[in-house]
Structure formats: structure tokens, C-alpha cells
Amino acid sequence: MGFAEELRNQYAEDWDAAVNHPFVEQLLDGSLPDEDLRHYLVQDYQFCDAFTALLGQAVASAPSLPSRLVFAGVLGAFASDENTYFQDCFNELDVPEADRTTPALGQATRDFDALMRSALATRSYPDVLAVLLVAEWLYGDWAARAGNPDSWPAEPKHAEWIRLHNNPGYNAWVTWLRDEFDAVEPSSPQERQRVAATFAEAVRLERAFFDAALVSAAIR
């Protein structure tokens, strides 16, 4: 068992709760209220700056040119496909410009942004990978639950978010990230403990972020 799988199993309670979260269930069956999707996307979009910086730090700290090129390719895709999805949904959901650029941030959003920036500040490849791996692998896991595209919800605002995290290119990226994380498993107990703590906090915050997304249920 590699380091990635070991940590995923160690923090399975939060991981599985996020992958099978009611927010995910409603997204997958197309019943997610627009209010919840709007709130989720507005908050999620605020991670774009820190996430892009993390990918850039991965380019800088990766141990070889082949690894740098993988991250550089993902940076380009992130700046195009995913950003286009956000803007299209913001337009469809009538999200004001202020909410797209400077919304009030929820606690889970602030905490996750802080974690990404903390990992960024370490300039440590394993720490950067720990956050990237959780963010991408966990999303790949919930999106895989959607099955084949013919069973996805009809509306593009739901189906396209699934497609962005459930396609051959994305799945290959997640597999590569796991292998890369395993390959740089720290030998120092102190460093290993720090990276594991970063991984655990990222998983906890993914669950908390989904909890915070269900605003319509909280109001009722």
C-alpha cells in the first residue's frame, strides 16, 4: 500500500462522508437547488487564486522536467475549461459581479484557502502535493459515482461539473498525482507527520465545505 492509499484509509470517515455527502447526492441526481449550487460555486471560485498558485509551486518544486510539464499542462486546462464552466453558470444563475469577485467568505472557505496558502508557503513538494491530491482525488471519487454519461443529470450546470471531474484525462491526472505523492513519501518521521496532518486537514475541510454548501436546507 502506498502513502496516498494509507492516508486515504486513515481518514476514511471524513473522506467517505464527503464523497457520499447529501450535496453530492443532489448534484448527481439533478435535484440540487439553484440556491445551493450558486452558493457553492461562488465560494468554490474563490479558491482559484490559491489553487493556481499551488500548481505553480508544484511546477517550481517538482524534481524533474517531466513532472513540471504535467503540472504546466494542468495549469493550462484549469485556466480554460474550469473557468469557462464557472462563468457560464454564474451567468445562468444571475450571480452579481460582486459575488463573483469579492463575496463574503464562509468559514470553511477561509479555512481551506488558508490551508492552501500554508502549503504554498512551505515550498515543500510533498506538502503541496498533499493538498492537490486530496482536492483532485476526492472530487474524482464522488464524480465516479455518476457512472456513464447517459445516466448523468440533464442540465449542463450539473452534468458539466461531473464531466470536469469524471473523464479519462482527469482520471489519469489523479492516478499520476497518487503515484507522484507515493514517490516522494518523506523518510523523516517529523516531515511525514506534517504531510499527513496537511492531508487530514484537507479531507476534513472538503467535508466541511460540502456541509456549508447546503444553505437552503439550513434555512428551512
C-alpha positions as CSV (number, residue, x, y, z in Angstrom):
1,M,0.0,0.0,0.0
2,G,1.4,3.4,-1.0
3,F,1.5,6.5,1.2
4,A,-1.6,8.0,-0.6
5,E,-3.8,5.0,0.0
6,E,-2.5,4.7,3.6
7,L,-3.6,8.2,4.4
8,R,-6.9,7.9,2.5
9,N,-7.7,4.9,4.6
10,Q,-6.6,6.5,7.8
11,Y,-9.0,9.4,7.2
12,A,-11.8,7.4,5.6
13,E,-14.5,8.7,7.9
14,D,-14.3,12.3,6.6
15,W,-13.4,11.1,3.1
16,D,-16.4,8.8,2.7
17,A,-18.7,11.4,4.3
18,A,-17.6,13.9,1.6
19,V,-17.8,11.5,-1.3
20,N,-21.3,10.5,-0.3
21,H,-22.4,13.8,1.0
22,P,-26.1,14.9,0.5
23,F,-24.8,17.8,-1.6
24,V,-23.1,15.3,-3.9
25,E,-26.2,13.1,-4.0
26,Q,-28.4,16.0,-5.1
27,L,-25.9,17.1,-7.7
28,L,-25.7,13.6,-9.2
29,D,-29.4,13.2,-9.4
30,G,-30.0,16.7,-10.7
31,S,-32.2,17.8,-7.7
32,L,-29.7,20.3,-6.3
33,P,-31.5,23.6,-5.7
34,D,-30.1,26.5,-7.7
35,E,-29.6,28.4,-4.4
36,D,-27.2,25.7,-3.1
37,L,-25.3,25.4,-6.4
38,R,-25.0,29.2,-6.6
39,H,-23.6,29.4,-3.1
40,Y,-21.3,26.5,-3.6
41,L,-19.9,27.8,-6.9
42,V,-19.4,31.4,-5.6
43,Q,-17.4,30.0,-2.6
44,D,-15.5,27.5,-4.7
45,Y,-14.4,30.1,-7.2
46,Q,-12.6,31.9,-4.5
47,F,-10.1,29.0,-4.4
48,C,-8.9,29.6,-7.9
49,D,-6.2,32.0,-7.0
50,A,-4.6,29.8,-4.3
51,F,-5.1,26.7,-6.4
52,T,-3.4,28.2,-9.4
53,A,-0.5,29.3,-7.1
54,L,-0.3,25.8,-5.7
55,L,0.0,24.4,-9.2
56,G,2.7,27.0,-10.0
57,Q,4.6,26.0,-6.8
58,A,4.3,22.3,-7.9
59,V,6.0,23.3,-11.2
60,A,8.7,25.1,-9.3
61,S,9.4,22.4,-6.7
62,A,8.9,19.2,-8.8
63,P,12.0,17.1,-9.0
64,S,12.1,16.7,-12.8
65,L,11.1,18.2,-16.1
66,P,8.5,15.5,-16.9
67,S,6.7,16.3,-13.6
68,R,6.9,20.0,-14.2
69,L,5.4,19.6,-17.6
70,V,2.4,17.6,-16.2
71,F,1.6,20.5,-13.8
72,A,2.1,23.0,-16.5
73,G,-0.4,21.2,-18.7
74,V,-3.0,21.1,-15.9
75,L,-2.5,24.8,-15.2
76,G,-3.5,25.5,-18.8
77,A,-6.6,23.3,-18.6
78,F,-7.6,24.8,-15.3
79,A,-7.4,28.3,-16.8
80,S,-9.7,27.3,-19.7
81,D,-12.3,24.6,-19.2
82,E,-13.0,25.1,-15.5
83,N,-13.0,28.8,-15.6
84,T,-15.4,28.7,-18.5
85,Y,-17.8,26.5,-16.6
86,F,-17.8,28.9,-13.6
87,Q,-18.6,31.9,-15.8
88,D,-21.3,30.1,-17.8
89,C,-23.0,29.0,-14.5
90,F,-22.6,32.5,-13.0
91,N,-24.4,33.9,-16.0
92,E,-27.2,31.3,-15.9
93,L,-27.7,31.7,-12.1
94,D,-27.6,35.5,-12.3
95,V,-24.7,35.9,-9.9
96,P,-23.8,39.6,-9.4
97,E,-20.3,40.7,-10.3
98,A,-19.5,41.5,-6.7
99,D,-20.4,37.9,-5.6
100,R,-18.1,36.5,-8.3
101,T,-15.1,38.6,-7.3
102,T,-15.5,39.7,-3.6
103,P,-18.2,37.7,-1.9
104,A,-18.5,37.2,1.9
105,L,-16.5,34.1,2.6
106,G,-17.8,31.2,4.7
107,Q,-15.6,29.8,7.5
108,A,-14.9,26.6,5.5
109,T,-13.8,28.7,2.5
110,R,-11.5,30.8,4.6
111,D,-10.0,27.7,6.3
112,F,-9.4,25.9,3.0
113,D,-7.8,28.9,1.4
114,A,-5.6,29.3,4.4
115,L,-4.5,25.6,4.2
116,M,-3.6,26.0,0.5
117,R,-1.6,29.1,1.2
118,S,0.1,27.5,4.2
119,A,1.2,24.6,2.0
120,L,2.3,27.0,-0.7
121,A,4.5,28.9,1.9
122,T,6.3,25.7,2.8
123,R,7.7,25.4,-0.8
124,S,7.7,21.7,0.1
125,Y,6.7,19.4,-2.8
126,P,5.1,16.7,-0.6
127,D,3.1,19.3,1.3
128,V,1.9,20.9,-1.9
129,L,1.1,17.5,-3.4
130,A,-0.9,16.6,-0.2
131,V,-3.4,19.4,-0.8
132,L,-3.6,19.0,-4.5
133,L,-4.1,15.2,-4.2
134,V,-7.0,15.5,-1.7
135,A,-8.7,18.2,-3.8
136,E,-8.4,16.2,-7.0
137,W,-8.7,12.6,-5.8
138,L,-11.7,13.2,-3.6
139,Y,-13.5,15.0,-6.4
140,G,-12.7,12.2,-8.8
141,D,-14.2,9.7,-6.3
142,W,-17.5,11.5,-6.0
143,A,-17.7,12.2,-9.7
144,A,-17.1,8.5,-10.4
145,R,-20.3,7.7,-8.6
146,A,-22.2,9.3,-11.5
147,G,-21.4,6.3,-13.8
148,N,-21.7,6.6,-17.5
149,P,-22.7,10.0,-19.1
150,D,-26.1,8.6,-20.2
151,S,-27.0,8.5,-16.5
152,W,-25.9,12.0,-15.7
153,P,-28.4,14.8,-14.9
154,A,-29.8,16.5,-17.9
155,E,-29.0,20.1,-17.1
156,P,-25.4,21.3,-18.1
157,K,-24.9,23.1,-14.8
158,H,-24.9,19.7,-13.1
159,A,-23.6,17.5,-15.8
160,E,-20.7,19.6,-16.8
161,W,-19.4,19.8,-13.2
162,I,-19.4,16.0,-13.2
163,R,-17.7,15.8,-16.6
164,L,-14.9,18.1,-15.4
165,H,-14.1,15.6,-12.7
166,N,-15.0,12.3,-14.5
167,N,-13.2,11.9,-17.8
168,P,-10.2,9.9,-19.0
169,G,-7.8,12.9,-18.8
170,Y,-8.9,13.8,-15.3
171,N,-8.8,10.2,-14.1
172,A,-5.2,9.8,-15.5
173,W,-4.2,13.0,-13.7
174,V,-5.5,11.7,-10.3
175,T,-3.7,8.4,-10.8
176,W,-0.5,10.3,-11.7
177,L,-0.8,12.5,-8.6
178,R,-1.2,9.5,-6.4
179,D,1.9,7.9,-7.9
180,E,3.9,11.1,-7.6
181,F,2.8,11.5,-3.9
182,D,3.9,7.9,-3.2
183,A,7.2,8.5,-4.9
184,V,8.1,11.5,-2.6
185,E,6.9,9.9,0.7
186,P,9.0,11.6,3.4
187,S,11.6,9.4,5.1
188,S,11.8,11.7,8.1
189,P,9.1,10.9,10.7
190,Q,8.7,14.6,11.5
191,E,8.1,15.5,7.9
192,R,5.9,12.5,7.3
193,Q,3.7,13.6,10.3
194,R,3.5,17.1,8.9
195,V,2.4,16.0,5.4
196,A,-0.1,13.5,6.9
197,A,-1.6,16.3,9.0
198,T,-1.9,18.5,5.9
199,F,-3.7,15.7,4.1
200,A,-6.0,15.1,7.0
201,E,-6.9,18.8,7.3
202,A,-7.6,18.9,3.6
203,V,-10.0,16.0,3.8
204,R,-11.8,17.5,6.9
205,L,-12.2,20.8,5.1
206,E,-13.6,19.1,1.9
207,R,-16.4,17.6,4.1
208,A,-16.9,21.0,5.9
209,F,-17.2,22.8,2.5
210,F,-19.9,20.5,1.3
211,D,-21.7,20.9,4.7
212,A,-21.6,24.7,4.2
213,A,-23.0,24.4,0.6
214,L,-26.4,23.2,1.7
215,V,-27.7,26.7,2.5
216,S,-31.3,26.1,1.5
217,A,-31.6,23.1,3.9
218,A,-30.1,25.2,6.7
219,I,-32.7,27.9,6.2
220,R,-35.7,25.5,6.2
